[in-house]
Amino acid sequence: MINACPTPSGRAETAPSAQKSMIYVVDDDYDVLKSLRFLLETEGFEVRTFRSGSALLGSPARQGADCLVVDYKMAGMDGLELAERLRRLDVSAPIVMITGYPDTNIAAKAHSAGVRQVLLKPNLEDNLVECVRNAINSSGSSPEKSGEIQLRKTP
């Protein structure tokens, strides 16, 4: 639908359409990537997927995300190392980490790497969408500034 408004000259001017938020998903499991892409696109996000942290870091588009969803355990570079490297490259988009392998220090490690939230697998659907929206809406306050990290178990 195009929103047209008459201008003083009498010509119709189209209002810019609302831009969808761009979410980058990084996971080495193809089935997880496919599932998360479907979930996030169904919720109205634009999604770009990467099979590894190296693939994202090597992409010229690494600065283009409004939020990143990153798996913790990946072959090669894990999600924490990826988050640290992105922060060193001045990528300021909020990062939501997902993991099926929680450890007792994950919240502290994630906080120091610049991660906003950690979600525990397996059932991510509702919590992930909510966390991504919250991260985008509060992207001005980083976890470094707030001094807290959210660790959420999924049902």
Order of alpha helices (4+ residues) and beta strands (2+ residues): beta-beta-beta-alpha-beta-alpha-beta-alpha-beta-alpha-beta-alpha-alpha-beta
